Amino acid sequence: MKALVIDDERLARQELIKLLKKHQEIEIIGEAANTDEGVAMIKELKPDLIFLDIHMPGKTGFDLLAELDDVPRVIFVTAYDEYAIEAFKVNALDYLLKPVEPKLLSAAIDRIFQMTPEVEAQDHPEQKLTEESQIFLKDGDKCWFVTLKDVRMFESEGNYVRVFFNNYKPLILKSLNNLEKKLDETTFFRANRKFIINLKWIESIENWFSGGLLVKLKGGETVEVSRRQAARFKDMMSL
């Protein structure tokens, strides 16, 4: 498993890399001293896993994750346990408190491998996000790691997009048009100007006004498929 270490403290990076040398299943492919370096290296090197500090000058580790479209597995490494309490209320990944204890590091790595039994090489940097891709969402003080198959739909709200999953509807600073380009069109369908829906969350379909369709999702939301999109939608759904 290829990994990056991102921490503004050089000694902390060196100590962690030293501990990781005992884990032959982890290959350290680089280290970054701030979030900007980290984002650039993640996009270039496509790691499977990152060890990420939270509290860094300028931007936090959460800010780094919010800049990524496809988020690798994350083990947070932080000296601030209050971040761990607040950030992982919803769906925690692993975090380690500094100084890192070898036994806890080993346990965190084991859990990551349990979550990712097979790690596929990412040879196609422009490949679209699939339903198994993981995204990081940050809305105010709340943070989530979400697998795209759990997202029912996306709704455009000006320069923002509202993401519907479980009982949450956070806003992210992205345009629906740019998001559409990154999503797998066999799973996510642009129903109209405002909505992209997950086809696998559809519960029922009925005819609607002016040749359009009305789709009900399993989460209870209803979305109109515009007349312009209805023909392509019927073809995709074999209607």
MDAnalysis code that builds the backbone (N, CA, C; Angstrom):
import MDAnalysis as mda
import numpy as np

u = mda.Universe.empty(717, n_residues=239, atom_resindex=np.repeat(np.arange(239), 3), trajectory=True)
u.add_TopologyAttr("name", ["N", "CA", "C"] * 239)
u.add_TopologyAttr("resid", np.arange(1, 240))
u.add_TopologyAttr("resname", ["MET", "LYS", "ALA", "LEU", "VAL", "ILE", "ASP", "ASP", "GLU", "ARG", "LEU", "ALA", "ARG", "GLN", "GLU", "LEU", "ILE", "LYS", "LEU", "LEU", "LYS", "LYS", "HIS", "GLN", "GLU", "ILE", "GLU", "ILE", "ILE", "GLY", "GLU", "ALA", "ALA", "ASN", "THR", "ASP", "GLU", "GLY", "VAL", "ALA", "MET", "ILE", "LYS", "GLU", "LEU", "LYS", "PRO", "ASP", "LEU", "ILE", "PHE", "LEU", "ASP", "ILE", "HIS", "MET", "PRO", "GLY", "LYS", "THR", "GLY", "PHE", "ASP", "LEU", "LEU", "ALA", "GLU", "LEU", "ASP", "ASP", "VAL", "PRO", "ARG", "VAL", "ILE", "PHE", "VAL", "THR", "ALA", "TYR", "ASP", "GLU", "TYR", "ALA", "ILE", "GLU", "ALA", "PHE", "LYS", "VAL", "ASN", "ALA", "LEU", "ASP", "TYR", "LEU", "LEU", "LYS", "PRO", "VAL", "GLU", "PRO", "LYS", "LEU", "LEU", "SER", "ALA", "ALA", "ILE", "ASP", "ARG", "ILE", "PHE", "GLN", "MET", "THR", "PRO", "GLU", "VAL", "GLU", "ALA", "GLN", "ASP", "HIS", "PRO", "GLU", "GLN", "LYS", "LEU", "THR", "GLU", "GLU", "SER", "GLN", "ILE", "PHE", "LEU", "LYS", "ASP", "GLY", "ASP", "LYS", "CYS", "TRP", "PHE", "VAL", "THR", "LEU", "LYS", "ASP", "VAL", "ARG", "MET", "PHE", "GLU", "SER", "GLU", "GLY", "ASN", "TYR", "VAL", "ARG", "VAL", "PHE", "PHE", "ASN", "ASN", "TYR", "LYS", "PRO", "LEU", "ILE", "LEU", "LYS", "SER", "LEU", "ASN", "ASN", "LEU", "GLU", "LYS", "LYS", "LEU", "ASP", "GLU", "THR", "THR", "PHE", "PHE", "ARG", "ALA", "ASN", "ARG", "LYS", "PHE", "ILE", "ILE", "ASN", "LEU", "LYS", "TRP", "ILE", "GLU", "SER", "ILE", "GLU", "ASN", "TRP", "PHE", "SER", "GLY", "GLY", "LEU", "LEU", "VAL", "LYS", "LEU", "LYS", "GLY", "GLY", "GLU", "THR", "VAL", "GLU", "VAL", "SER", "ARG", "ARG", "GLN", "ALA", "ALA", "ARG", "PHE", "LYS", "ASP", "MET", "MET", "SER", "LEU"])
u.atoms.positions = np.array([
    [0.849, -1.189, 0.000],
    [0.000, 0.000, 0.000],
    [0.890, 1.246, 0.000],
    [0.697, 2.122, -0.970],
    [1.510, 3.327, -1.086],
    [0.951, 4.429, -0.177],
    [1.858, 5.106, 0.532],
    [1.416, 6.082, 1.531],
    [2.231, 7.363, 1.482],
    [1.584, 8.471, 1.877],
    [2.229, 9.770, 2.051],
    [2.112, 10.186, 3.512],
    [3.121, 10.906, 3.989],
    [3.090, 11.491, 5.332],
    [3.023, 13.005, 5.175],
    [1.998, 13.622, 5.766],
    [1.800, 15.070, 5.631],
    [1.731, 15.684, 7.021],
    [2.757, 16.459, 7.357],
    [2.860, 17.051, 8.692],
    [3.830, 18.224, 8.591],
    [3.499, 19.344, 9.234],
    [4.379, 20.517, 9.141],
    [5.622, 20.382, 10.021],
    [5.643, 19.426, 10.941],
    [6.789, 19.230, 11.822],
    [7.724, 18.159, 11.244],
    [8.936, 18.579, 10.877],
    [9.883, 17.659, 10.242],
    [10.208, 16.472, 11.147],
    [10.422, 16.727, 12.425],
    [10.772, 15.642, 13.345],
    [9.617, 14.653, 13.496],
    [8.408, 15.162, 13.485],
    [7.238, 14.286, 13.587],
    [7.144, 13.384, 12.357],
    [7.429, 13.953, 11.171],
    [7.416, 13.147, 9.945],
    [8.484, 12.055, 10.019],
    [9.686, 12.443, 10.435],
    [10.788, 11.483, 10.497],
    [10.502, 10.360, 11.479],
    [9.944, 10.696, 12.631],
    [9.638, 9.690, 13.640],
    [8.574, 8.716, 13.128],
    [7.550, 9.239, 12.465],
    [6.499, 8.383, 11.946],
    [7.028, 7.465, 10.840],
    [7.838, 8.024, 9.942],
    [8.421, 7.220, 8.862],
    [9.304, 6.121, 9.438],
    [10.025, 6.445, 10.507],
    [10.861, 5.445, 11.174],
    [10.009, 4.296, 11.713],
    [8.874, 4.623, 12.332],
    [7.983, 3.596, 12.860],
    [7.374, 2.757, 11.735],
    [7.093, 3.414, 10.606],
    [6.444, 2.716, 9.496],
    [7.383, 1.751, 8.770],
    [8.686, 1.921, 8.951],
    [9.639, 1.014, 8.302],
    [9.464, -0.428, 8.782],
    [8.851, -0.596, 9.938],
    [8.619, -1.937, 10.467],
    [7.416, -2.601, 9.785],
    [6.680, -1.825, 9.001],
    [5.491, -2.349, 8.331],
    [5.784, -2.448, 6.838],
    [6.217, -3.621, 6.421],
    [6.645, -3.799, 5.038],
    [5.501, -3.665, 4.049],
    [4.277, -3.791, 4.538],
    [3.132, -3.657, 3.647],
    [2.839, -2.193, 3.274],
    [3.517, -1.257, 3.967],
    [3.355, 0.175, 3.704],
    [4.604, 0.701, 3.005],
    [4.427, 1.294, 1.838],
    [5.534, 1.911, 1.097],
    [5.376, 3.433, 1.141],
    [6.292, 4.116, 1.811],
    [6.240, 5.571, 1.884],
    [6.770, 6.144, 0.574],
    [5.925, 6.815, -0.182],
    [6.318, 7.343, -1.492],
    [6.583, 8.849, -1.463],
    [6.437, 9.472, -0.281],
    [6.730, 10.901, -0.200],
    [6.272, 11.489, 1.108],
    [6.693, 12.721, 1.358],
    [6.269, 13.457, 2.544],
    [6.079, 14.919, 2.184],
    [5.144, 15.563, 2.856],
    [4.826, 16.966, 2.584],
    [4.783, 17.739, 3.893],
    [5.188, 19.016, 3.821],
    [5.292, 19.832, 5.019],
    [4.110, 20.768, 5.224],
    [3.181, 20.814, 4.271],
    [2.003, 21.666, 4.417],
    [0.886, 21.150, 3.509],
    [-0.272, 21.765, 3.611],
    [-1.430, 21.259, 2.876],
    [-1.294, 21.439, 1.371],
    [-0.715, 22.555, 0.931],
    [-0.565, 22.776, -0.510],
    [0.351, 21.719, -1.131],
    [1.467, 21.451, -0.474],
    [2.352, 20.389, -0.945],
    [1.626, 19.048, -0.934],
    [0.847, 18.818, 0.109],
    [0.133, 17.564, 0.239],
    [-0.867, 17.343, -0.880],
    [-1.645, 18.373, -1.196],
    [-2.633, 18.268, -2.279],
    [-1.939, 17.948, -3.601],
    [-0.852, 18.676, -3.884],
    [-0.126, 18.466, -5.143],
    [0.424, 17.043, -5.235],
    [0.990, 16.544, -4.132],
    [1.577, 15.208, -4.149],
    [0.508, 14.121, -4.255],
    [-0.625, 14.341, -3.608],
    [-1.711, 13.360, -3.696],
    [-2.221, 13.254, -5.124],
    [-2.393, 14.406, -5.781],
    [-2.894, 14.396, -7.156],
    [-1.885, 13.777, -8.121],
    [-0.595, 13.958, -7.823],
    [0.442, 13.430, -8.718],
    [0.724, 11.955, -8.464],
    [0.860, 11.580, -7.191],
    [1.341, 10.240, -6.856],
    [0.225, 9.224, -6.599],
    [-0.995, 9.696, -6.364],
    [-2.148, 8.817, -6.160],
    [-1.904, 7.778, -5.054],
    [-1.621, 8.211, -3.822],
    [-1.384, 7.240, -2.749],
    [-2.677, 6.516, -2.369],
    [-2.513, 5.328, -1.800],
    [-3.653, 4.579, -1.280],
    [-4.029, 5.057, 0.119],
    [-3.039, 5.604, 0.822],
    [-3.210, 5.959, 2.228],
    [-2.391, 7.213, 2.529],
    [-2.932, 8.095, 3.365],
    [-2.147, 9.243, 3.834],
    [-2.196, 9.302, 5.360],
    [-1.055, 9.644, 5.942],
    [-0.963, 9.943, 7.365],
    [-0.975, 11.467, 7.465],
    [-2.013, 12.016, 8.050],
    [-2.294, 13.446, 7.921],
    [-2.406, 14.140, 9.272],
    [-1.590, 15.163, 9.448],
    [-1.721, 16.032, 10.615],
    [-2.949, 16.914, 10.413],
    [-3.597, 17.306, 11.494],
    [-4.780, 18.163, 11.379],
    [-4.409, 19.628, 11.532],
    [-3.696, 19.954, 12.589],
    [-3.399, 21.357, 12.899],
    [-2.081, 21.760, 12.246],
    [-2.186, 22.482, 11.107],
    [-1.009, 22.977, 10.402],
    [-1.196, 24.455, 10.088],
    [-0.108, 25.212, 9.945],
    [-0.229, 26.645, 9.661],
    [-0.967, 26.900, 8.346],
    [-1.811, 27.907, 8.337],
    [-2.517, 28.287, 7.114],
    [-3.781, 27.486, 6.911],
    [-3.637, 26.248, 6.484],
    [-4.781, 25.371, 6.236],
    [-4.652, 24.118, 7.087],
    [-5.786, 23.586, 7.495],
    [-5.784, 22.371, 8.296],
    [-5.802, 21.127, 7.408],
    [-5.633, 19.980, 8.038],
    [-5.762, 18.732, 7.308],
    [-7.153, 18.563, 6.718],
    [-8.174, 19.085, 7.410],
    [-9.533, 19.031, 6.878],
    [-9.651, 19.861, 5.606],
    [-8.992, 21.018, 5.583],
    [-9.007, 21.856, 4.377],
    [-8.366, 21.112, 3.210],
    [-7.282, 20.395, 3.496],
    [-6.625, 19.611, 2.449],
    [-7.598, 18.601, 1.845],
    [-8.285, 17.865, 2.685],
    [-9.195, 16.839, 2.188],
    [-10.337, 17.439, 1.373],
    [-10.780, 18.629, 1.783],
    [-11.890, 19.278, 1.076],
    [-11.500, 19.699, -0.340],
    [-10.203, 19.790, -0.623],
    [-9.747, 20.173, -1.959],
    [-9.627, 18.982, -2.904],
    [-9.798, 17.780, -2.378],
    [-9.631, 16.579, -3.190],
    [-10.972, 16.082, -3.713],
    [-10.982, 15.562, -4.920],
    [-12.187, 14.954, -5.472],
    [-12.316, 13.505, -5.014],
    [-11.228, 12.777, -5.060],
    [-11.217, 11.378, -4.644],
    [-10.231, 11.259, -3.493],
    [-10.723, 10.888, -2.316],
    [-9.899, 10.903, -1.106],
    [-9.343, 9.522, -0.814],
    [-8.018, 9.403, -0.625],
    [-7.449, 8.106, -0.224],
    [-7.833, 7.775, 1.207],
    [-7.482, 6.591, 1.655],
    [-7.681, 6.264, 3.063],
    [-6.845, 7.214, 3.915],
    [-7.360, 7.534, 5.095],
    [-6.707, 8.545, 5.933],
    [-6.524, 8.022, 7.350],
    [-5.314, 8.177, 7.870],
    [-5.073, 8.029, 9.301],
    [-4.602, 9.393, 9.800],
    [-5.403, 10.018, 10.638],
    [-5.014, 11.314, 11.187],
    [-3.977, 11.122, 12.286],
    [-2.999, 12.015, 12.305],
    [-1.970, 12.011, 13.338],
    [-1.944, 13.418, 13.921],
    [-2.371, 13.561, 15.176],
    [-2.556, 14.895, 15.729],
    [-2.195, 14.944, 17.203],
    [-1.823, 16.121, 17.652],
    [-1.555, 16.337, 19.073],
    [-2.782, 16.874, 19.795],
    [-3.890, 17.071, 19.051],
    [-5.064, 17.738, 19.606],
    [-6.239, 16.773, 19.629],
    [-6.507, 16.160, 20.783],
    [-7.562, 15.157, 20.835],
    [-8.946, 15.763, 20.671],
    [-9.110, 17.080, 20.893],
    [-10.436, 17.675, 20.708],
    [-10.879, 17.601, 19.257],
    [-9.912, 17.644, 18.326],
    [-10.264, 17.479, 16.918],
    [-10.851, 16.092, 16.692],
    [-10.239, 15.107, 17.292],
    [-10.696, 13.730, 17.102],
    [-12.137, 13.580, 17.580],
    [-12.437, 14.178, 18.725],
    [-13.784, 14.064, 19.282],
    [-14.806, 14.707, 18.356],
    [-14.534, 15.910, 17.891],
    [-15.494, 16.647, 17.077],
    [-15.586, 16.117, 15.656],
    [-14.442, 15.799, 15.077],
    [-14.417, 15.484, 13.653],
    [-14.979, 14.112, 13.330],
    [-14.936, 13.201, 14.285],
    [-15.285, 11.828, 13.974],
    [-16.584, 11.382, 14.636],
    [-17.423, 12.343, 15.001],
    [-18.717, 11.987, 15.577],
    [-19.559, 11.197, 14.578],
    [-19.446, 11.567, 13.316],
    [-20.365, 11.026, 12.308],
    [-19.904, 9.673, 11.799],
    [-18.715, 9.594, 11.236],
    [-18.214, 8.305, 10.716],
    [-16.692, 8.316, 10.748],
    [-16.161, 7.879, 11.866],
    [-14.733, 8.026, 12.124],
    [-13.874, 7.107, 11.274],
    [-12.773, 7.642, 10.780],
    [-11.656, 6.826, 10.342],
    [-10.664, 6.846, 11.500],
    [-9.482, 6.290, 11.291],
    [-8.549, 6.198, 12.406],
    [-7.804, 7.494, 12.673],
    [-7.454, 7.704, 13.919],
    [-6.587, 8.822, 14.279],
    [-5.647, 8.370, 15.389],
    [-4.470, 8.972, 15.383],
    [-3.447, 8.676, 16.376],
    [-3.027, 9.973, 17.045],
    [-2.843, 9.904, 18.336],
    [-2.369, 11.069, 19.072],
    [-0.848, 11.036, 19.164],
    [-0.229, 12.216, 19.031],
    [1.219, 12.327, 19.186],
    [1.578, 12.362, 20.661],
    [2.722, 11.802, 21.057],
    [3.618, 10.983, 20.236],
    [2.975, 9.641, 19.912],
    [3.214, 9.166, 18.704],
    [2.550, 7.956, 18.219],
    [3.093, 6.717, 18.924],
    [2.176, 5.908, 19.441],
    [2.570, 4.652, 20.074],
    [2.594, 3.543, 19.014],
    [3.684, 2.791, 18.938],
    [3.804, 1.741, 17.902],
    [2.645, 0.761, 17.875],
    [2.143, 0.348, 19.049],
    [1.043, -0.616, 19.085],
    [-0.227, -0.028, 18.477],
    [-0.482, 1.233, 18.760],
    [-1.680, 1.877, 18.221],
    [-1.544, 2.106, 16.718],
    [-0.324, 2.399, 16.263],
    [-0.073, 2.543, 14.833],
    [-0.350, 1.222, 14.120],
    [0.149, 0.128, 14.677],
    [-0.069, -1.186, 14.081],
    [-1.561, -1.516, 14.005],
    [-2.283, -1.186, 15.064],
    [-3.719, -1.460, 15.085],
    [-4.453, -0.637, 14.033],
    [-4.038, 0.627, 13.860],
    [-4.673, 1.487, 12.862],
    [-4.430, 0.971, 11.452],
    [-3.203, 0.529, 11.194],
    [-2.873, -0.016, 9.873],
    [-3.666, -1.292, 9.606],
    [-3.805, -2.140, 10.624],
    [-4.597, -3.363, 10.468],
    [-6.040, -3.036, 10.107],
    [-6.605, -2.011, 10.751],
    [-7.994, -1.646, 10.464],
    [-8.137, -1.112, 9.042],
    [-7.132, -0.356, 8.589],
    [-7.183, 0.161, 7.227],
    [-7.200, -0.991, 6.224],
    [-6.385, -2.019, 6.470],
    [-6.352, -3.162, 5.556],
    [-7.649, -3.961, 5.619],
    [-8.294, -3.970, 6.764],
    [-9.589, -4.639, 6.865],
    [-10.647, -3.894, 6.059],
    [-10.532, -2.579, 6.034],
    [-11.462, -1.761, 5.262],
    [-11.165, -1.845, 3.770],
    [-9.899, -2.082, 3.412],
    [-9.471, -2.119, 2.012],
    [-8.731, -3.419, 1.757],
    [-9.446, -4.522, 1.605],
    [-8.766, -5.813, 1.421],
    [-7.942, -5.892, 0.158],
    [-8.359, -5.185, -0.883],
    [-7.612, -5.180, -2.137],
    [-7.423, -3.735, -2.585],
    [-6.190, -3.345, -2.782],
    [-5.900, -1.987, -3.228],
    [-5.477, -2.036, -4.676],
    [-6.251, -1.400, -5.528],
    [-5.935, -1.407, -6.951],
    [-5.073, -0.207, -7.301],
    [-4.117, -0.417, -8.175],
    [-3.271, 0.681, -8.630],
    [-4.103, 1.671, -9.417],
    [-3.877, 2.950, -9.202],
    [-4.621, 3.987, -9.902],
    [-3.784, 4.476, -11.070],
    [-3.931, 3.796, -12.189],
    [-3.122, 4.116, -13.358],
    [-3.755, 5.161, -14.254],
    [-4.982, 5.583, -13.903],
    [-5.696, 6.507, -14.771],
    [-6.103, 7.740, -13.963],
    [-5.220, 8.735, -13.875],
    [-5.501, 9.891, -13.043],
    [-6.748, 10.654, -13.451],
    [-7.179, 10.529, -14.717],
    [-8.366, 11.234, -15.165],
    [-9.612, 10.364, -15.090],
    [-9.474, 9.164, -14.538],
    [-10.609, 8.260, -14.444],
    [-11.699, 8.887, -13.588],
    [-12.963, 8.670, -13.998],
    [-14.073, 9.271, -13.276],
    [-14.273, 8.599, -11.923],
    [-14.930, 9.311, -11.037],
    [-15.237, 8.767, -9.729],
    [-16.304, 7.693, -9.864],
    [-16.094, 6.573, -9.238],
    [-17.058, 5.492, -9.279],
    [-17.902, 5.513, -8.007],
    [-18.868, 4.605, -7.940],
    [-19.711, 4.554, -6.754],
    [-18.928, 4.114, -5.519],
    [-17.753, 3.507, -5.717],
    [-16.926, 3.084, -4.590],
    [-15.910, 4.147, -4.179],
    [-15.840, 5.229, -4.927],
    [-14.915, 6.309, -4.578],
    [-15.349, 6.982, -3.283],
    [-14.376, 7.429, -2.520],
    [-14.634, 8.088, -1.248],
    [-14.391, 9.573, -1.378],
    [-15.313, 10.373, -0.863],
    [-15.153, 11.825, -0.875],
    [-15.193, 12.341, 0.559],
    [-14.581, 13.502, 0.750],
    [-14.574, 14.148, 2.063],
    [-15.442, 15.397, 1.973],
    [-16.359, 15.541, 2.909],
    [-17.251, 16.693, 2.928],
    [-17.037, 17.470, 4.218],
    [-16.975, 18.783, 4.091],
    [-16.800, 19.656, 5.253],
    [-17.813, 20.781, 5.172],
    [-18.656, 20.877, 6.177],
    [-19.675, 21.923, 6.234],
    [-19.641, 22.526, 7.634],
    [-19.025, 23.701, 7.754],
    [-18.844, 24.291, 9.075],
    [-17.893, 23.456, 9.905],
    [-18.327, 23.078, 11.098],
    [-17.484, 22.284, 11.987],
    [-17.663, 20.779, 11.789],
    [-18.585, 20.394, 10.920],
    [-18.854, 18.971, 10.737],
    [-18.094, 18.434, 9.528],
    [-17.619, 17.193, 9.663],
    [-16.852, 16.551, 8.594],
    [-17.368, 15.140, 8.390],
    [-17.345, 14.703, 7.129],
    [-17.776, 13.352, 6.805],
    [-16.857, 12.744, 5.754],
    [-16.609, 11.436, 5.861],
    [-16.054, 10.649, 4.777],
    [-17.220, 9.850, 4.202],
    [-17.474, 10.017, 2.913],
    [-18.668, 9.410, 2.311],
    [-18.277, 8.626, 1.068],
    [-18.788, 7.393, 0.962],
    [-18.637, 6.621, -0.264],
    [-19.761, 7.019, -1.210],
    [-19.450, 7.247, -2.475],
    [-20.425, 7.812, -3.405],
    [-21.673, 6.951, -3.575],
    [-21.566, 5.643, -3.381],
    [-22.755, 4.803, -3.520],
    [-23.810, 5.143, -2.476],
    [-23.414, 5.831, -1.402],
    [-24.349, 6.217, -0.350],
    [-24.995, 7.577, -0.596],
    [-24.567, 8.263, -1.654],
    [-25.134, 9.577, -1.986],
    [-26.345, 9.390, -2.888],
    [-27.503, 9.882, -2.456],
    [-28.732, 9.745, -3.238],
    [-28.791, 10.733, -4.396],
    [-28.382, 11.970, -4.109],
    [-28.457, 12.989, -5.154],
    [-27.632, 14.208, -4.771],
    [-27.396, 15.051, -5.779],
    [-26.732, 16.340, -5.621],
    [-27.682, 17.419, -6.118],
    [-27.766, 18.518, -5.364],
    [-28.648, 19.629, -5.743],
    [-27.854, 20.921, -5.846],
    [-27.978, 21.624, -6.956],
    [-27.281, 22.886, -7.153],
    [-27.965, 23.999, -6.363],
    [-27.157, 24.775, -5.648],
    [-27.640, 25.963, -4.941],
    [-26.640, 27.086, -5.182],
    [-26.789, 27.770, -6.312],
    [-25.859, 28.838, -6.676],
    [-24.486, 28.275, -6.973],
    [-23.475, 28.778, -6.251],
    [-22.109, 28.292, -6.428],
    [-21.810, 27.060, -5.574],
    [-22.826, 26.549, -4.911],
    [-22.655, 25.405, -4.018],
    [-23.464, 24.212, -4.519],
    [-23.135, 23.039, -3.965],
    [-23.894, 21.828, -4.236],
    [-24.263, 21.205, -2.891],
    [-25.537, 20.854, -2.747],
    [-25.982, 20.156, -1.539],
    [-25.919, 18.647, -1.802],
    [-25.299, 17.922, -0.875],
    [-25.084, 16.489, -1.028],
    [-26.023, 15.743, -0.084],
    [-26.828, 14.839, -0.621],
    [-27.818, 14.105, 0.162],
    [-27.320, 12.686, 0.443],
    [-27.070, 12.375, 1.715],
    [-26.689, 11.025, 2.126],
    [-27.136, 10.814, 3.561],
    [-27.565, 9.582, 3.867],
    [-28.118, 9.280, 5.189],
    [-29.136, 10.362, 5.572],
    [-28.974, 10.966, 6.737],
    [-29.892, 12.042, 7.130],
    [-29.246, 13.413, 7.007],
    [-28.157, 13.505, 6.225],
    [-27.387, 14.732, 6.134],
    [-27.515, 15.367, 4.754],
    [-27.373, 16.699, 4.741],
    [-27.465, 17.451, 3.488],
    [-26.465, 18.613, 3.500],
    [-25.168, 18.334, 3.658],
    [-24.195, 19.431, 3.723],
    [-24.007, 20.119, 2.376],
    [-23.562, 21.378, 2.437],
    [-23.236, 22.149, 1.239],
    [-21.729, 22.109, 1.003],
    [-21.325, 21.965, -0.271],
    [-19.910, 22.032, -0.624],
    [-19.723, 23.077, -1.714],
    [-18.565, 23.698, -1.722],
    [-18.282, 24.763, -2.688],
    [-17.805, 24.157, -4.002],
    [-18.739, 23.693, -4.804],
    [-18.467, 23.159, -6.138],
    [-19.661, 23.476, -7.021],
    [-19.431, 23.532, -8.327],
    [-20.546, 23.717, -9.245],
    [-21.063, 22.355, -9.689],
    [-22.359, 22.278, -9.979],
    [-22.945, 21.023, -10.416],
    [-22.375, 20.591, -11.762],
    [-22.067, 21.550, -12.635],
    [-21.507, 21.221, -13.949],
    [-20.143, 20.552, -13.824],
    [-19.271, 21.102, -12.981],
    [-17.948, 20.499, -12.784],
    [-18.050, 19.138, -12.107],
    [-18.981, 19.015, -11.172],
    [-19.177, 17.744, -10.487],
    [-19.646, 16.680, -11.471],
    [-20.544, 17.053, -12.365],
    [-21.073, 16.107, -13.346],
    [-19.958, 15.503, -14.201],
    [-18.956, 16.297, -14.540],
    [-17.857, 15.820, -15.378],
    [-17.026, 14.747, -14.693],
    [-17.027, 14.758, -13.360],
    [-16.181, 13.823, -12.611],
    [-16.915, 12.536, -12.241],
    [-18.248, 12.545, -12.327],
    [-19.032, 11.401, -11.889],
    [-19.240, 10.392, -13.011],
    [-19.354, 9.137, -12.644],
    [-19.618, 8.056, -13.586],
    [-21.067, 8.161, -14.055],
    [-21.265, 8.422, -15.340],
    [-22.613, 8.657, -15.860],
    [-23.467, 7.398, -15.900],
    [-22.879, 6.222, -15.712],
    [-23.689, 5.010, -15.648],
    [-24.382, 4.874, -14.289],
    [-23.918, 5.645, -13.301],
    [-24.525, 5.618, -11.971],
    [-25.229, 6.926, -11.637],
    [-24.630, 8.053, -12.028],
    [-25.186, 9.364, -11.686],
    [-25.728, 10.043, -12.935],
    [-26.988, 10.466, -12.865],
    [-27.694, 10.999, -14.032],
    [-28.121, 12.441, -13.785],
    [-27.843, 13.303, -14.759],
    [-28.249, 14.707, -14.670],
    [-29.732, 14.804, -15.052],
    [-30.590, 14.873, -14.038],
    [-32.033, 14.852, -14.264],
    [-32.542, 16.159, -14.861],
    [-31.969, 17.262, -14.408],
    [-32.349, 18.593, -14.900],
    [-31.254, 19.569, -14.529],
    [-31.503, 20.833, -14.670],
    [-30.455, 21.832, -14.415],
    [-29.999, 21.843, -12.965],
    [-30.875, 21.419, -12.042],
    [-30.563, 21.544, -10.620],
    [-30.125, 20.248, -9.950],
    [-30.429, 19.088, -10.553],
    [-30.230, 17.840, -9.822],
    [-29.441, 16.799, -10.614],
    [-28.566, 16.088, -9.895],
    [-27.966, 14.844, -10.356],
    [-28.429, 13.769, -9.386],
    [-28.958, 12.658, -9.922],
    [-29.479, 11.604, -9.050],
    [-28.671, 10.321, -9.221],
    [-28.637, 9.534, -8.160],
    [-28.014, 8.217, -8.182],
    [-29.062, 7.225, -8.665],
    [-28.849, 6.619, -9.822],
    [-29.835, 5.730, -10.421],
    [-30.157, 4.533, -9.536],
    [-29.212, 4.135, -8.701],
    [-29.430, 2.964, -7.857],
    [-30.274, 3.274, -6.627],
    [-30.589, 4.552, -6.435],
    [-31.449, 4.942, -5.319],
    [-32.885, 5.187, -5.765],
    [-33.200, 4.912, -7.017],
    [-34.553, 5.162, -7.520],
    [-35.527, 4.124, -6.966],
    [-36.650, 4.614, -6.450],
    [-37.701, 3.734, -5.926],
    [-38.845, 3.575, -6.911],
    [-39.238, 4.686, -7.562],
    [-40.338, 4.607, -8.512],
    [-40.223, 5.716, -9.551],
    [-40.874, 5.493, -10.701],
    [-40.856, 6.454, -11.809],
    [-42.276, 6.581, -12.343],
    [-42.707, 7.811, -12.599],
    [-44.028, 8.006, -13.200],
    [-43.973, 9.135, -14.219],
    [-44.912, 9.074, -15.165],
    [-44.995, 10.128, -16.168],
    [-45.374, 11.441, -15.509],
    [-44.857, 12.549, -16.082],
    [-45.072, 13.864, -15.489],
    [-45.475, 14.830, -16.595],
    [-45.601, 16.073, -16.240],
    [-46.095, 17.073, -17.177],
    [-45.142, 17.274, -18.360],
    [-45.708, 17.614, -19.509],
    [-44.964, 18.037, -20.703],
    [-43.928, 17.008, -21.152],
    [-44.218, 15.735, -20.977],
    [-43.306, 14.706, -21.442],
    [-42.168, 14.392, -20.499],
    [-42.166, 14.990, -19.312],
    [-41.130, 14.704, -18.329],
    [-41.480, 13.491, -17.483],
    [-40.634, 13.194, -16.517],
    [-40.852, 12.069, -15.611],
    [-40.644, 12.534, -14.180],
    [-41.303, 11.873, -13.257],
    [-41.105, 12.172, -11.846],
    [-40.498, 10.944, -11.179],
    [-39.333, 11.140, -10.595],
    [-38.599, 10.044, -9.958],
    [-38.677, 10.207, -8.447],
    [-39.002, 9.133, -7.759],
    [-38.966, 9.135, -6.299],
    [-37.768, 8.314, -5.849],
    [-36.959, 8.875, -4.961],
    [-35.785, 8.183, -4.445],
    [-36.117, 7.458, -3.144],
    [-35.296, 6.496, -2.797],
    [-35.520, 5.699, -1.595],
    [-35.415, 6.532, -0.320],
    [-34.776, 7.696, -0.437],
    [-34.694, 8.580, 0.717],
    [-35.931, 9.436, 0.900],
    [-36.885, 9.344, -0.044],
    [-38.130, 10.100, 0.058],
    [-38.205, 11.318, -0.845],
    [-37.065, 11.748, -1.416],
    [-37.068, 12.929, -2.282],
    [-37.685, 12.604, -3.645],
    [-38.296, 13.596, -4.252],
    [-38.806, 13.465, -5.622],
    [-38.086, 14.471, -6.511],
    [-37.707, 14.026, -7.719],
    [-36.964, 14.864, -8.656],
    [-37.600, 14.710, -10.036],
    [-37.795, 15.825, -10.702],
    [-38.341, 15.782, -12.053],
    [-37.217, 15.580, -13.065],
    [-37.389, 14.609, -13.941],
    [-36.504, 14.440, -15.081],
    [-37.098, 15.271, -16.213],
    [-36.360, 16.263, -16.668],
    [-36.886, 17.185, -17.674],
    [-37.216, 16.465, -18.973],
    [-38.107, 17.055, -19.755],
    [-38.474, 16.467, -21.047],
    [-37.236, 16.267, -21.910],
    [-36.306, 17.206, -21.814],
    [-35.078, 17.128, -22.595],
    [-34.245, 15.895, -22.238],
    [-34.263, 15.498, -20.979],
    [-33.466, 14.362, -20.506],
    [-34.253, 13.059, -20.451],
    [-35.570, 13.127, -20.638],
    [-36.417, 11.958, -20.418],
    [-36.079, 10.806, -21.359],
    [-35.836, 11.097, -22.634],
    [-35.563, 10.032, -23.601],
    [-34.288, 9.264, -23.229],
    [-33.227, 9.991, -22.882],
    [-31.965, 9.339, -22.502],
    [-32.143, 8.556, -21.206],
    [-32.941, 9.124, -20.301],
    [-33.197, 8.443, -19.029],
    [-33.928, 7.119, -19.271],
    [-34.963, 7.138, -20.110],
    [-35.710, 5.915, -20.408],
    [-34.812, 4.867, -21.046],
    [-33.916, 5.308, -21.889],
    [-33.005, 4.390, -22.551],
    [-32.068, 3.739, -21.534],
    [-31.555, 4.550, -20.617],
    [-30.642, 4.024, -19.600],
    [-31.342, 3.067, -18.650],
    [-32.597, 3.340, -18.359],
    [-33.338, 2.520, -17.423],
    [-34.115, 1.410, -18.118],
    [-33.949, 1.298, -19.452],
    [-34.636, 0.286, -20.250],
    [-36.147, 0.359, -20.079],
    [-36.674, 1.582, -20.152],
    [-38.119, 1.789, -20.014],
    [-38.800, 1.793, -21.384],
])
